[in-house]
Amino acid sequence: MSRPPPRFAPATRRVRGRGWLVAAALAAVLGTASLFGSADTLPLFCLFRKVTTLPCPSCGMTHAFVAMGHSSWAAAWRANLGGPVLYATSWLTFALGVAQGLSGRDLLAGVWRRTRWFAVPAVLVLMGVAWAENLIRRFAE
């Protein structure tokens, strides 16, 4: 007599679901970045820049992601200094989401609890440096 497959507890289903949701969202972002033809052909759609004529703190991030999607490190660094770092972090988070979806262990929350004390300040510093670099480049024109 065969037994029915084991049922996961509701908490485990939620943890798996969150993992798959994060993985799906990042797959969409990373996949879209690699589907664009070239970062040079992207339109400028930054409202901050249109209103102020200045680059915003994340200015060039989309171009950097598209460049990274085509393995163009130099173009990504030129677009936004934080772009390649965020792109690599996105791939790591995607992998953690898939692993969480498969294992049912709350890996994303565990990593966040262990890294948030330095991840948030690091992102803010990186965005500040990238923004300063974009502003310097803008005023050097």
Buried (B, 14 or more C-beta within 10 A) or exposed (E): EEEEEEEEEEEBEEBBEBBBEBBBBBBEBBEEBEEBEEBEEBEEEBEEBEEEEBBBBBBBBBBBBBBBBBEBEEBBBBBBBBBBBBBEBBEEBBEBBBBBBEEBBBBBEEBEEEEEEEEEEEBEEBBEEBBEBBBEEEEEE
